[in-house]
Amino acid sequence: MKRIAAMLLVAGLACAPANAWFWSSPTPANYTQTKYPIVLVHGLFGFDQALGVDYFYRIPAELQKDGAKVYVAQVSAVNSSEERGEQLLRQVKEILAITGAKKVNLIGHSHGGPTIRYVASVRPDLVASATSVGGVNKGSPIADIVRKTAPSGSVSETIAAGLAKGLAGLISLASGGRDLPQDPLKALESLTTQGMAKFNSKYPEGLPSSACGEGAYEARGVRYYSWTGSSAYTNVFDPADAPLGLISLAMSESSDGLVPVCSTHLGQVIRNNYRMNHLDEINGFFGIVHLFETSPVTVYREHANRLRNAGL
């Protein structure tokens, strides 16, 4: 019985938010109250909310409870960075009209990184800060492998694109974004190293000049930040660990399972070695994350406070 009880305790802790059993010091009521609204932007095959589940699990509510105004954008699950960026720009204008604010703080995960960078580059007057979380800022070797496996015009490309578009359609239906255009091939091209190199030549703000350094902290009035995880395996109870662990074997450098660490760097690098995988970065799979790492929710709250203290 004691052994069973111990196993249940471990399972319970594993499914709880990281560090949930520790008492934390109280934070001021306005701890996350930024000057400008925060807009969260999802990545590839992402959504704002689907079937009652947030893409950024628990994060909007935890930011709002101490003062932040938070909006979750919905852009195409699969499409080019520019198309997704144009969709986001329209939503940013709507948010500014609703709130009366002059700017927004953009936070994008995965493909959301290039998406927010597009908006910050073409309309810097509307953006106070752009924060990339596990962002594909220099491309992903996984996208390169997929592109080589399914060459342009091949039968394998047609099949893969059809399956991806079908999945994107289901996600769109579940999240209420049925009018958004879906184009898996444009998304794939955007995320390859070659595709991102073309994108970066047009929208270079915040990019490091070295292979794995920091970029300009501020460009054209916009503050740039980034952070990422660097572990594919984080919790034995996380169903994403096994596939991400296998995928990470295709990369020769440290990654979060999908994106190499150095590819995620943008502006001020807050930290690039959280014990998080690509989905942990959004508190995914209902908060099943590493037991002995800072909770992803806490990381977002700390960043909101960072923006607040910077007058953003």
C-alpha positions in Angstrom: 0.0 0.0 0.0 2.8 2.4 0.8 4.4 1.7 -2.6 1.1 2.4 -4.3 0.6 5.6 -2.4 4.1 6.8 -3.3 3.4 6.1 -7.0 0.2 8.0 -6.9 1.9 10.9 -5.2 4.6 11.0 -7.9 2.0 10.9 -10.6 0.1 13.7 -9.0 3.1 15.9 -8.7 4.1 15.2 -12.3 0.7 16.4 -13.6 0.7 19.5 -11.4 2.3 22.8 -12.6 6.0 22.9 -12.0 6.9 24.0 -8.4 3.2 24.1 -7.5 3.9 22.5 -4.1 6.2 25.3 -3.0 5.0 28.4 -1.3 5.8 31.5 -3.4 6.1 35.0 -2.1 3.1 37.2 -2.8 3.3 39.6 -5.8 1.8 43.1 -6.0 -1.7 43.4 -7.4 -0.3 45.2 -10.4 2.7 42.8 -11.0 1.8 42.1 -14.6 0.1 45.4 -15.4 1.9 46.5 -18.5 1.4 49.9 -20.1 0.3 48.4 -23.4 -1.9 45.3 -24.0 -0.2 41.9 -24.4 -1.0 39.9 -27.5 -0.2 36.2 -27.6 0.4 34.6 -31.0 0.3 30.9 -31.6 2.6 28.8 -33.8 2.3 26.2 -36.5 -1.0 24.2 -36.3 -1.9 26.5 -33.4 -5.1 28.2 -32.4 -6.3 30.7 -29.8 -8.7 28.3 -28.1 -10.1 25.0 -29.4 -12.8 22.9 -27.7 -12.4 25.0 -24.5 -8.6 24.5 -24.3 -6.2 27.4 -24.5 -3.1 27.1 -26.8 -1.3 29.1 -24.1 -2.6 26.9 -21.3 -3.6 29.0 -18.2 -1.2 31.8 -19.2 -3.8 34.5 -20.3 -5.7 34.1 -17.0 -2.6 34.2 -14.9 -1.4 37.4 -16.6 -4.7 39.0 -16.3 -5.2 38.4 -12.6 -2.5 40.9 -11.7 -3.4 43.6 -14.1 -2.4 42.7 -17.6 -4.8 43.2 -20.5 -4.3 40.1 -22.6 -5.5 39.2 -26.1 -4.9 35.9 -27.9 -4.7 36.3 -31.7 -5.9 33.7 -34.1 -4.0 33.5 -37.4 -3.8 30.7 -40.0 -2.7 27.4 -38.5 -0.5 26.9 -41.6 0.5 29.7 -44.0 3.5 31.9 -44.8 5.0 34.2 -42.1 3.9 37.3 -44.2 0.3 36.1 -44.6 0.0 35.3 -40.9 1.7 38.6 -40.1 -0.9 40.5 -42.2 -3.7 38.7 -40.3 -2.1 39.6 -37.0 -1.7 43.2 -38.1 -5.4 43.5 -38.7 -6.1 42.1 -35.2 -3.6 44.5 -33.6 -5.4 47.4 -35.2 -8.7 46.1 -33.8 -7.2 45.7 -30.3 -5.9 49.2 -30.4 -9.3 50.5 -31.5 -11.0 48.6 -28.7 -8.6 49.6 -25.9 -7.5 53.0 -27.0 -3.9 52.0 -26.5 -1.2 53.3 -28.9 0.8 50.1 -29.0 0.9 46.5 -28.1 3.4 44.0 -26.6 3.6 41.0 -29.0 4.6 37.5 -27.7 4.8 34.8 -30.3 5.6 31.1 -29.9 7.3 29.0 -32.6 6.1 30.2 -36.0 4.5 33.0 -34.0 8.0 34.4 -33.7 8.4 35.4 -37.4 4.7 36.3 -37.4 5.2 39.0 -34.7 8.5 40.1 -36.2 6.7 40.9 -39.5 4.2 43.2 -37.7 7.0 44.9 -35.7 9.0 45.5 -38.8 6.2 46.9 -41.1 4.4 48.8 -38.4 6.9 49.6 -35.6 4.7 52.5 -34.5 2.1 50.0 -33.3 4.4 47.7 -31.4 6.1 48.4 -28.0 7.9 45.1 -27.8 8.2 41.8 -29.7 9.1 38.6 -27.7 9.9 35.4 -29.4 9.4 32.1 -27.4 11.0 29.1 -29.1 10.8 31.1 -32.3 11.9 29.8 -35.6 14.0 32.8 -36.4 16.7 31.2 -38.5 14.7 28.2 -39.7 14.4 24.6 -38.6 16.4 21.6 -39.8 13.2 19.6 -39.4 11.5 21.8 -42.1 14.6 21.2 -44.3 14.3 17.5 -43.9 10.6 17.5 -44.7 11.3 19.6 -47.8 13.9 17.2 -49.0 11.7 14.2 -48.2 8.8 15.7 -50.2 10.4 17.6 -53.1 8.4 20.3 -54.9 5.9 18.8 -57.4 6.3 15.2 -56.0 3.5 12.8 -55.1 4.8 12.7 -51.5 4.5 16.5 -51.4 0.9 16.4 -52.6 -0.1 13.7 -50.1 1.7 15.5 -47.2 0.2 18.9 -48.1 -3.3 17.3 -48.3 -3.0 15.7 -44.9 -1.6 18.9 -43.3 -4.3 21.0 -44.8 -6.9 18.6 -43.5 -5.5 18.8 -40.0 -5.4 22.6 -40.2 -9.0 22.6 -41.3 -10.0 20.6 -38.3 -8.1 22.9 -36.0 -9.7 25.9 -37.7 -13.2 24.3 -37.3 -12.6 23.5 -33.6 -11.3 27.0 -32.9 -13.9 29.0 -34.9 -11.4 30.3 -37.5 -13.0 28.8 -40.6 -12.4 31.8 -42.8 -8.7 31.8 -42.4 -6.7 30.6 -45.5 -4.6 27.5 -44.9 -1.5 26.8 -47.1 0.8 24.0 -45.7 3.4 24.4 -48.5 3.8 28.1 -47.9 4.2 27.4 -44.2 6.9 24.8 -44.9 8.8 27.1 -47.2 8.7 29.8 -44.6 10.2 27.6 -41.9 13.1 26.2 -43.9 16.6 27.7 -43.3 16.5 29.1 -46.9 13.0 30.5 -46.5 13.9 32.2 -43.2 17.0 33.6 -44.7 14.9 35.4 -47.3 12.5 36.6 -44.6 15.3 37.8 -42.5 16.8 39.9 -45.3 13.5 41.8 -45.4 12.8 42.0 -41.7 16.1 41.9 -39.9 15.3 43.8 -36.7 16.5 42.1 -33.5 18.4 39.4 -35.3 21.9 38.5 -33.9 24.8 39.2 -36.3 26.7 36.2 -34.9 25.7 32.5 -35.1 24.4 32.3 -31.6 24.6 35.7 -30.0 22.1 38.4 -29.1 20.5 40.9 -31.4 19.9 44.6 -30.9 17.8 45.1 -27.8 15.9 47.9 -29.5 15.3 48.7 -33.2 13.1 51.4 -34.6 11.5 52.0 -31.2 10.6 48.3 -30.6 12.2 46.3 -27.8 13.1 42.7 -28.7 13.3 39.7 -26.4 13.5 35.9 -26.7 13.7 32.8 -24.6 13.5 29.1 -25.3 13.7 25.6 -23.8 16.6 23.2 -24.6 15.3 19.8 -23.5 13.1 17.4 -25.5 12.6 15.1 -22.5 11.1 16.8 -19.5 8.4 14.6 -17.9 7.8 10.9 -18.2 4.0 11.6 -18.1 4.2 14.1 -21.0 3.0 12.4 -24.2 4.9 14.9 -26.3 8.3 13.9 -24.9 8.7 10.7 -26.9 8.0 12.2 -30.4 10.0 15.3 -29.6 12.9 13.3 -28.3 13.0 11.3 -31.5 12.7 14.4 -33.7 15.5 16.1 -31.7 17.9 13.3 -32.8 17.9 14.7 -36.3 19.5 17.9 -35.0 23.2 18.2 -34.2 22.8 21.0 -31.7 20.8 21.6 -28.5 17.1 22.2 -29.2 13.6 22.1 -27.6 12.8 19.1 -29.7 11.8 21.1 -32.8 13.9 24.3 -33.0 17.6 24.6 -32.4 18.5 26.9 -29.5 20.6 29.3 -31.6 17.8 29.7 -34.1 15.5 31.1 -31.4 17.7 34.0 -30.5 16.2 37.5 -31.0 17.1 40.7 -29.3 17.8 40.3 -25.6 18.0 36.6 -24.8 16.4 36.2 -21.4 17.4 32.5 -21.2 18.1 29.7 -23.7 18.3 26.7 -21.5 15.0 26.2 -19.7 14.3 22.5 -19.1 11.3 22.7 -21.4 10.4 21.2 -24.7 8.6 23.0 -27.5 5.2 22.5 -26.0 6.3 23.1 -22.4 7.1 26.6 -23.6 3.3 27.3 -23.8 2.5 25.1 -20.7 1.1 22.6 -23.1 -0.6 19.2 -22.4 -2.3 20.7 -19.4 0.8 21.9 -17.6 2.7 18.6 -17.5 6.2 20.1 -17.4 9.5 19.5 -15.7 9.1 19.1 -12.0 12.3 21.1 -11.1 12.1 23.9 -13.6 10.4 27.3 -13.3 6.8 27.0 -14.3 6.2 28.3 -17.8 3.3 30.3 -16.3 5.8 32.0 -14.0 8.2 32.8 -16.9 5.4 34.6 -18.7 4.4 36.5 -15.5 8.0 37.5 -14.9 8.3 38.7 -18.5 5.1 40.8 -18.1 6.7 42.3 -15.0 9.9 43.0 -17.0 7.8 44.8 -19.7 6.0 46.8 -16.9 9.3 47.8 -15.3 10.6 48.9 -18.7 7.6 51.2 -19.2 6.1 49.0 -21.8 
